[in-house]
């Protein structure tokens, strides 16, 4: 159940990341939201490592990758 939830919540970021890469348009994405989410994901990852939970570690590692792409695009293509 944990891996299913992790996959669904993690890959929810994929369409936004792909769209940002293709269009180079991030105007409608809130910068504070991206920063807060990135920090939250990093904290979740640390928590997952501390409790040795594969679903939490895997989901947040991939999510951090997707959100970092969005963050870079947001900064690059203001």
C-alpha positions as CSV (number, residue, x, y, z in Angstrom):
1,X,0.0,0.0,0.0
2,X,2.8,2.4,0.9
3,X,4.6,1.8,-2.5
4,X,1.3,2.4,-4.4
5,X,0.7,5.7,-2.5
6,X,4.3,6.7,-3.0
7,X,4.1,6.0,-6.8
8,X,0.9,8.0,-7.2
9,X,2.0,11.0,-5.2
10,X,5.5,11.0,-6.7
11,X,4.5,10.7,-10.4
12,X,1.9,13.4,-9.9
13,X,4.8,15.9,-10.4
14,X,5.9,14.3,-13.7
15,X,3.3,16.0,-16.0
16,X,4.2,19.4,-14.6
17,X,7.9,18.8,-15.0
18,X,7.5,17.6,-18.6
19,X,5.3,20.6,-19.4
20,X,7.8,23.0,-17.9
21,X,10.6,21.5,-19.9
22,X,8.7,21.5,-23.2
23,X,7.1,24.9,-22.9
24,X,9.8,26.7,-20.8
25,X,6.9,28.3,-19.2
26,X,6.6,28.4,-15.4
27,X,4.8,31.7,-14.8
28,X,1.7,30.1,-13.3
29,X,3.7,28.0,-10.8
30,X,4.1,29.7,-7.4
31,X,7.7,30.1,-6.4
32,X,7.0,30.0,-2.6
33,X,5.1,26.8,-3.2
34,X,8.0,25.1,-5.0
35,X,10.4,26.1,-2.3
36,X,8.2,25.0,0.5
37,X,7.5,21.7,-1.2
38,X,11.1,21.1,-2.0
39,X,12.0,21.7,1.7
40,X,9.2,19.4,2.8
41,X,10.3,16.6,0.5
42,X,13.9,16.9,1.8
43,X,12.6,16.6,5.4
44,X,10.4,13.6,4.4
45,X,13.5,12.0,2.8
46,X,15.5,12.5,5.9
47,X,12.7,11.0,8.0
48,X,12.5,8.0,5.6
49,X,16.2,7.4,6.0
50,X,16.0,7.7,9.8
51,X,13.2,5.1,10.0
52,X,14.5,3.0,7.1
53,X,11.3,3.2,5.1
54,X,11.8,2.3,1.4
55,X,8.5,3.8,0.2
56,X,9.3,7.1,1.8
57,X,12.9,7.2,0.7
58,X,12.1,6.2,-2.9
59,X,9.1,8.5,-3.3
60,X,10.8,11.5,-1.9
61,X,14.0,11.0,-3.8
62,X,12.2,10.9,-7.1
63,X,9.9,13.8,-6.1
64,X,12.9,15.9,-5.2
65,X,14.3,15.3,-8.7
66,X,11.0,16.4,-10.3
67,X,10.7,19.4,-8.1
68,X,14.3,20.4,-8.6
69,X,13.6,20.4,-12.4
70,X,10.6,22.7,-11.8
71,X,12.6,24.9,-9.5
72,X,15.5,25.3,-12.0
73,X,13.1,26.0,-14.8
74,X,11.3,28.6,-12.6
75,X,14.5,30.4,-11.8
76,X,15.9,30.1,-15.4
77,X,12.7,31.1,-17.2
78,X,11.3,33.8,-14.9
